[in-house]
Amino acid sequence: MSNTTTQGHGLGPGAILLHNLAKNWWALALRGVAAIVFGILAFAWPGITIVSLVILYGAYALVDGVFSIFAAIGGGTPAPRWWLAVVGILGVLAGLIAFANPVLVGLYLLWFIGAWAIVSGVMEIIGAIRLRKEIDNEWMLILHGVISVLFGIMLFAWPVTSALALIWVIGAYAIAAGVLMLVLAFRLKGHAKG
């Protein structure tokens, strides 16, 4: 059977995709509006946004933990059952803790990111020093390591300011992505009419 008969009306896969996107342009527009609203709310209420993100993390950890426990009980996975049980219990506990005290979990999450940045930055600096005779411009790796360490220290020194900056970045991204989705949606709407 030829490709044109399976695709219907002699359209290629790209044309069919474009037609389906144009037919449902409104769904993309709604996603764009939702992203813009989320971005504006992130700027207007950054504290609520942080708590909401932690609660979403808690919901994810809780559900993931429950499914890991079920997988440990049921078996049939490549991971050892005891490992799945431990991961599941820790996930459930992390989810419950996130629900019980989202502000504290948000602070711990920032500290975790800060510790990760410091450790990875130190490792990059050590690696660059060890590779200084093997590679050119090892200073770039050292500079990257220093920036990572400074970023981690900043998260520890000013956690509230760091969290606020992170929310602003997320909000700005959401608004920009939403605007682009709206532009694309209205271009698709024009295509659907044509």
Backbone hydrogen bonds in HBPLUS format (Angstrom, degrees):
<---DONOR---> <-ACCEPTOR-->    atom                        ^
c    i                          cat <-CA-CA->   ^        H-A-AA   ^      H-
h    n   atom  resd res      DA  || num        DHA   H-A  angle D-A-AA Bond
n    s   type  num  typ     dist DA aas  dist angle  dist       angle   num
A0006-THR N   A0002-SER O   3.37 MM   4  6.70 152.6  2.45 144.6 151.8     1
A0007-GLN N   A0003-ASN O   3.01 MM   4  6.11 142.7  2.15 144.5 154.2     2
A0008-GLY N   A0004-THR O   3.23 MM   4  6.19 133.3  2.47 133.5 143.0     3
A0011-LEU N   A0008-GLY O   3.28 MM   3  6.30 178.5  2.28 133.8 133.5     4
A0016-ILE N   A0012-GLY O   3.08 MM   4  6.33 156.6  2.13 153.9 160.7     5
A0017-LEU N   A0013-PRO O   3.02 MM   4  6.16 159.9  2.06 144.7 150.1     6
A0018-LEU N   A0014-GLY O   2.97 MM   4  6.17 161.9  2.00 145.6 150.6     7
A0019-HIS N   A0015-ALA O   2.91 MM   4  6.07 156.2  1.96 144.1 150.8     8
A0020-ASN N   A0016-ILE O   2.93 MM   4  6.18 161.9  1.97 152.4 156.7     9
A0021-LEU N   A0017-LEU O   2.89 MM   4  6.13 159.3  1.94 152.9 159.0    10
A0022-ALA N   A0018-LEU O   2.87 MM   4  6.02 161.4  1.90 149.9 155.3    11
A0023-LYS N   A0019-HIS O   2.90 MM   4  6.07 151.1  1.98 145.8 153.9    12
A0024-ASN N   A0020-ASN O   3.19 MM   4  6.35 140.5  2.35 139.0 148.0    13
A0024-ASN N   A0021-LEU O   3.18 MM   3  5.23 128.7  2.46  95.7 108.7    14
A0027-ALA N   A0024-ASN O   3.14 MM   3  5.69 140.6  2.30 112.7 121.6    15
A0029-ALA N   A0025-TRP O   3.03 MM   4  6.38 151.5  2.11 147.2 156.2    16
A0030-LEU N   A0026-TRP O   2.88 MM   4  6.15 153.3  1.95 147.1 153.4    17
A0031-ARG N   A0027-ALA O   3.05 MM   4  6.34 155.2  2.12 143.8 150.4    18
A0032-GLY N   A0028-LEU O   2.96 MM   4  6.21 152.1  2.04 144.2 152.0    19
A0033-VAL N   A0029-ALA O   2.91 MM   4  6.23 157.8  1.96 151.1 156.6    20
A0034-ALA N   A0030-LEU O   2.89 MM   4  6.10 161.9  1.92 150.1 155.3    21
A0035-ALA N   A0031-ARG O   2.94 MM   4  6.14 156.0  2.00 147.2 153.5    22
A0036-ILE N   A0032-GLY O   2.99 MM   4  6.23 158.1  2.04 148.7 154.5    23
A0037-VAL N   A0033-VAL O   2.89 MM   4  6.11 163.8  1.92 153.9 158.4    24
A0038-PHE N   A0034-ALA O   2.88 MM   4  6.08 161.9  1.92 148.5 153.8    25
A0039-GLY N   A0035-ALA O   2.90 MM   4  6.12 159.5  1.95 147.0 152.7    26
A0040-ILE N   A0036-ILE O   2.91 MM   4  6.17 160.3  1.95 152.8 157.8    27
A0041-LEU N   A0037-VAL O   2.89 MM   4  6.10 163.1  1.92 153.0 157.9    28
A0042-ALA N   A0038-PHE O   2.84 MM   4  6.06 146.5  1.95 146.9 156.7    29
A0043-PHE N   A0039-GLY O   3.17 MM   4  6.49 147.8  2.28 142.9 150.2    30
A0044-ALA N   A0040-ILE O   2.87 MM   4  6.14 155.9  1.93 148.7 156.6    31
A0045-TRP N   A0041-LEU O   2.73 MM   4  5.65 168.0  1.75 151.8 154.9    32
A0049-THR N   A0045-TRP O   3.08 MM   4  6.32 154.1  2.15 151.3 159.4    33
A0050-ILE N   A0046-PRO O   2.98 MM   4  6.25 156.8  2.04 150.4 154.8    34
A0051-VAL N   A0047-GLY O   3.10 MM   4  6.37 169.3  2.12 151.4 153.9    35
A0052-SER N   A0048-ILE O   2.81 MM   4  5.98 156.4  1.87 147.6 154.9    36
A0053-LEU N   A0049-THR O   2.92 MM   4  6.16 158.3  1.97 150.3 155.4    37
A0054-VAL N   A0050-ILE O   2.98 MM   4  6.27 156.4  2.03 151.4 158.0    38
A0055-ILE N   A0051-VAL O   2.90 MM   4  6.15 154.3  1.97 148.8 156.2    39
A0056-LEU N   A0052-SER O   2.89 MM   4  6.18 153.9  1.96 148.4 155.6    40
A0057-TYR N   A0053-LEU O   2.92 MM   4  6.19 154.2  1.99 143.8 151.1    41
A0058-GLY N   A0054-VAL O   2.80 MM   4  6.10 153.4  1.87 145.4 153.5    42
A0059-ALA N   A0055-ILE O   2.87 MM   4  6.19 154.2  1.94 148.8 155.0    43
A0060-TYR N   A0056-LEU O   2.94 MM   4  6.22 160.9  1.98 149.5 154.6    44
A0061-ALA N   A0057-TYR O   2.81 MM   4  6.06 169.3  1.82 159.0 161.5    45
A0062-LEU N   A0058-GLY O   2.90 MM   4  6.01 159.3  1.95 148.9 154.6    46
A0063-VAL N   A0059-ALA O   2.99 MM   4  6.15 171.5  2.00 152.7 155.0    47
A0064-ASP N   A0060-TYR O   2.83 MM   4  5.92 168.3  1.85 157.7 161.8    48
A0065-GLY N   A0061-ALA O   2.85 MM   4  5.85 152.2  1.92 139.9 148.3    49
A0066-VAL N   A0062-LEU O   2.97 MM   4  6.22 158.2  2.02 149.7 154.9    50
A0067-PHE N   A0063-VAL O   2.99 MM   4  6.27 165.9  2.01 154.1 157.5    51
A0068-SER N   A0064-ASP O   2.89 MM   4  6.10 148.5  1.99 145.1 154.4    52
A0069-ILE N   A0065-GLY O   2.95 MM   4  6.23 152.8  2.03 147.8 154.8    53
A0070-PHE N   A0066-VAL O   2.97 MM   4  6.30 159.7  2.01 151.2 156.7    54
A0071-ALA N   A0067-PHE O   2.88 MM   4  6.09 152.4  1.96 142.8 150.7    55
A0072-ALA N   A0068-SER O   2.87 MM   4  6.13 146.7  1.98 142.9 152.2    56
A0073-ILE N   A0069-ILE O   2.95 MM   4  6.25 153.3  2.02 150.1 157.0    57
A0074-GLY N   A0070-PHE O   2.84 MM   4  5.98 164.2  1.86 151.2 156.0    58
A0075-GLY N   A0071-ALA O   2.80 MM   4  5.61 148.7  1.90 140.9 148.7    59
A0084-LEU N   A0080-PRO O   3.14 MM   4  6.50 160.6  2.17 153.7 158.5    60
A0085-ALA N   A0081-ARG O   2.92 MM   4  6.17 152.7  2.00 149.5 157.5    61
A0086-VAL N   A0082-TRP O   2.98 MM   4  6.22 158.1  2.03 146.1 151.2    62
A0087-VAL N   A0083-TRP O   2.89 MM   4  6.11 171.3  1.90 157.0 159.5    63
A0088-GLY N   A0084-LEU O   2.81 MM   4  5.85 153.6  1.88 141.5 149.8    64
A0089-ILE N   A0085-ALA O   2.89 MM   4  6.09 163.2  1.92 150.5 154.4    65
A0090-LEU N   A0086-VAL O   2.94 MM   4  6.12 167.6  1.95 154.5 158.2    66
A0091-GLY N   A0087-VAL O   2.88 MM   4  6.00 150.8  1.97 143.7 152.2    67
A0092-VAL N   A0088-GLY O   2.93 MM   4  6.18 160.4  1.97 151.6 156.2    68
A0093-LEU N   A0089-ILE O   2.94 MM   4  6.17 165.5  1.96 151.7 155.9    69
A0094-ALA N   A0090-LEU O   2.82 MM   4  5.99 159.4  1.86 146.9 153.0    70
A0095-GLY N   A0091-GLY O   2.92 MM   4  6.11 157.6  1.97 147.7 153.6    71
A0096-LEU N   A0092-VAL O   2.93 MM   4  6.19 162.3  1.97 153.4 158.0    72
A0097-ILE N   A0093-LEU O   2.88 MM   4  6.06 160.3  1.92 152.8 158.3    73
A0098-ALA N   A0094-ALA O   2.94 MM   4  6.08 155.2  2.00 144.2 151.3    74
A0099-PHE N   A0095-GLY O   3.03 MM   4  6.32 149.5  2.12 145.8 153.6    75
A0100-ALA N   A0096-LEU O   2.90 MM   4  6.11 153.3  1.97 145.7 153.7    76
A0101-ASN N   A0097-ILE O   2.91 MM   4  6.02 160.9  1.94 156.1 159.3    77
A0105-VAL N   A0101-ASN O   3.13 MM   4  6.41 163.3  2.16 155.6 160.7    78
A0106-GLY N   A0102-PRO O   2.90 MM   4  6.02 153.2  1.97 143.8 151.1    79
A0107-LEU N   A0103-VAL O   3.05 MM   4  6.36 152.0  2.13 145.4 152.6    80
A0108-TYR N   A0104-LEU O   2.90 MM   4  6.24 158.8  1.94 150.7 156.7    81
A0109-LEU N   A0105-VAL O   2.81 MM   4  6.01 152.7  1.88 147.9 155.8    82
A0110-LEU N   A0106-GLY O   3.03 MM   4  6.30 155.0  2.09 144.3 150.3    83
A0111-TRP N   A0107-LEU O   2.94 MM   4  6.26 158.1  1.99 149.5 155.8    84
A0112-PHE N   A0108-TYR O   2.81 MM   4  6.06 151.5  1.89 147.8 155.8    85
A0113-ILE N   A0109-LEU O   2.98 MM   4  6.26 162.1  2.01 150.5 154.5    86
A0114-GLY N   A0110-LEU O   2.84 MM   4  6.08 157.1  1.90 148.8 155.9    87
A0115-ALA N   A0111-TRP O   2.81 MM   4  6.03 160.3  1.84 150.5 155.3    88
A0116-TRP N   A0112-PHE O   2.89 MM   4  6.10 161.3  1.93 150.9 156.4    89
A0117-ALA N   A0113-ILE O   2.92 MM   4  6.14 156.6  1.97 147.4 153.8    90
A0118-ILE N   A0114-GLY O   2.98 MM   4  6.24 158.3  2.03 150.2 155.6    91
A0119-VAL N   A0115-ALA O   2.94 MM   4  6.12 174.4  1.94 156.8 158.3    92
A0120-SER N   A0116-TRP O   2.91 MM   4  5.98 169.2  1.93 152.2 155.9    93
A0121-GLY N   A0117-ALA O   2.92 MM   4  5.87 150.4  2.01 138.9 147.7    94
A0122-VAL N   A0118-ILE O   2.93 MM   4  6.15 159.9  1.97 153.1 157.8    95
A0123-MET N   A0119-VAL O   3.01 MM   4  6.23 160.1  2.05 149.8 155.4    96
A0124-GLU N   A0120-SER O   2.97 MM   4  6.19 148.5  2.07 143.0 151.3    97
A0125-ILE N   A0121-GLY O   3.02 MM   4  6.30 155.6  2.08 147.8 154.2    98
A0126-ILE N   A0122-VAL O   2.93 MM   4  6.20 164.1  1.95 153.6 157.7    99
A0127-GLY N   A0123-MET O   2.85 MM   4  5.99 160.8  1.89 145.6 151.6   100
A0128-ALA N   A0124-GLU O   2.87 MM   4  6.04 156.4  1.93 146.8 153.0   101
A0129-ILE N   A0125-ILE O   3.00 MM   4  6.24 156.6  2.05 149.4 155.4   102
A0130-ARG N   A0126-ILE O   2.97 MM   4  6.24 158.8  2.02 150.9 156.8   103
A0131-LEU N   A0127-GLY O   2.94 MM   4  6.08 139.9  2.10 142.1 153.3   104
A0132-ARG N   A0129-ILE O   3.39 MM   3  5.18 164.2  2.42  99.2 103.6   105
A0134-GLU N   A0131-LEU O   2.78 MM   3  5.02 143.3  1.91 110.6 123.0   106
A0135-ILE N   A0131-LEU O   2.96 MM   4  6.01 149.8  2.06 173.5 176.7   107
A0140-MET N   A0137-ASN O   3.08 MM   3  5.90 161.4  2.11 120.0 123.8   108
A0141-LEU N   A0138-GLU O   3.08 MM   3  5.38 122.0  2.43 103.5 116.6   109
A0142-ILE N   A0138-GLU O   3.06 MM   4  6.44 156.4  2.11 149.1 156.5   110
A0143-LEU N   A0139-TRP O   2.73 MM   4  5.90 158.0  1.78 145.6 151.8   111
A0144-HIS N   A0140-MET O   2.91 MM   4  6.13 157.0  1.97 143.5 149.8   112
A0145-GLY N   A0141-LEU O   2.95 MM   4  6.15 155.8  2.01 143.5 150.1   113
A0146-VAL N   A0142-ILE O   2.85 MM   4  6.15 155.9  1.91 152.7 159.5   114
A0147-ILE N   A0143-LEU O   2.91 MM   4  6.15 161.2  1.94 152.3 157.1   115
A0148-SER N   A0144-HIS O   2.97 MM   4  6.21 156.1  2.02 147.4 153.9   116
A0149-VAL N   A0145-GLY O   2.95 MM   4  6.21 158.7  1.99 149.3 154.9   117
A0150-LEU N   A0146-VAL O   2.87 MM   4  6.12 165.4  1.89 154.0 158.0   118
A0151-PHE N   A0147-ILE O   2.87 MM   4  6.03 154.9  1.94 147.2 154.4   119
A0152-GLY N   A0148-SER O   2.95 MM   4  6.20 159.5  1.99 148.8 154.0   120
A0153-ILE N   A0149-VAL O   2.91 MM   4  6.19 159.1  1.95 153.3 159.1   121
A0154-MET N   A0150-LEU O   2.89 MM   4  6.07 154.3  1.95 145.5 152.9   122
A0155-LEU N   A0151-PHE O   3.04 MM   4  6.38 150.5  2.13 147.1 154.5   123
A0156-PHE N   A0152-GLY O   3.18 MM   4  6.52 148.9  2.28 144.4 152.3   124
A0157-ALA N   A0153-ILE O   2.80 MM   4  6.01 161.2  1.84 155.6 161.5   125
A0158-TRP N   A0154-MET O   2.87 MM   4  5.77 167.5  1.89 151.7 154.8   126
A0162-SER N   A0158-TRP O   2.91 MM   4  6.03 160.0  1.95 156.0 162.6   127
A0163-ALA N   A0159-PRO O   2.88 MM   4  5.99 156.7  1.93 145.4 151.3   128
A0164-LEU N   A0160-VAL O   2.96 MM   4  6.18 158.1  2.01 147.5 153.7   129
A0165-ALA N   A0161-THR O   2.91 MM   4  6.16 158.3  1.95 148.5 154.3   130
A0166-LEU N   A0162-SER O   2.94 MM   4  6.15 155.7  2.00 146.5 153.3   131
A0167-ILE N   A0163-ALA O   2.96 MM   4  6.22 157.0  2.01 149.6 155.3   132
A0168-TRP N   A0164-LEU O   2.94 MM   4  6.22 155.0  2.00 148.4 155.5   133
A0169-VAL N   A0165-ALA O   2.96 MM   4  6.27 153.0  2.04 147.9 154.9   134
A0170-ILE N   A0166-LEU O   2.99 MM   4  6.30 160.9  2.03 148.8 154.0   135
A0171-GLY N   A0167-ILE O   2.76 MM   4  5.99 158.7  1.80 151.4 158.0   136
A0172-ALA N   A0168-TRP O   2.81 MM   4  5.99 162.4  1.84 150.3 154.6   137
A0173-TYR N   A0169-VAL O   2.93 MM   4  6.10 160.1  1.97 148.4 154.1   138
A0174-ALA N   A0170-ILE O   2.91 MM   4  6.12 159.9  1.95 148.7 154.3   139
A0175-ILE N   A0171-GLY O   2.98 MM   4  6.23 161.0  2.02 151.7 156.2   140
A0176-ALA N   A0172-ALA O   2.98 MM   4  6.16 169.3  1.99 152.0 155.2   141
A0177-ALA N   A0173-TYR O   2.83 MM   4  5.99 166.8  1.85 156.6 160.6   142
A0178-GLY N   A0174-ALA O   2.86 MM   4  5.93 154.3  1.93 143.6 151.4   143
A0179-VAL N   A0175-ILE O   2.93 MM   4  6.17 158.3  1.98 152.9 157.8   144
A0180-LEU N   A0176-ALA O   3.09 MM   4  6.33 162.6  2.12 148.3 152.9   145
A0181-MET N   A0177-ALA O   2.92 MM   4  6.16 152.7  1.99 147.0 154.8   146
A0182-LEU N   A0178-GLY O   2.95 MM   4  6.20 154.6  2.01 147.5 154.2   147
A0183-VAL N   A0179-VAL O   2.96 MM   4  6.24 161.9  2.00 153.1 157.7   148
A0184-LEU N   A0180-LEU O   2.99 MM   4  6.17 165.9  2.01 148.9 152.8   149
A0185-ALA N   A0181-MET O   2.80 MM   4  5.96 156.6  1.86 146.3 153.6   150
A0186-PHE N   A0182-LEU O   2.96 MM   4  6.21 162.2  2.00 154.7 157.7   151
A0187-ARG N   A0183-VAL O   3.01 MM   4  6.25 144.4  2.14 143.9 154.4   152
A0188-LEU N   A0184-LEU O   2.85 MM   4  6.10 154.1  1.92 150.6 158.0   153
A0189-LYS N   A0185-ALA O   2.85 MM   4  6.13 146.9  1.96 143.6 153.5   154
A0190-GLY N   A0186-PHE O   3.11 MM   4  6.26 154.0  2.18 136.1 141.7   155
A0191-HIS N   A0187-ARG O   3.05 MM   4  6.36 144.3  2.18 139.0 149.1   156
A0192-ALA N   A0188-LEU O   2.83 MM   4  6.15 147.3  1.93 148.1 157.3   157
A0193-LYS N   A0189-LYS O   3.14 MM   4  6.47 148.4  2.25 145.7 153.0   158
A0194-GLY N   A0190-GLY O   3.15 MM   4  6.34 143.5  2.29 136.6 146.4   159
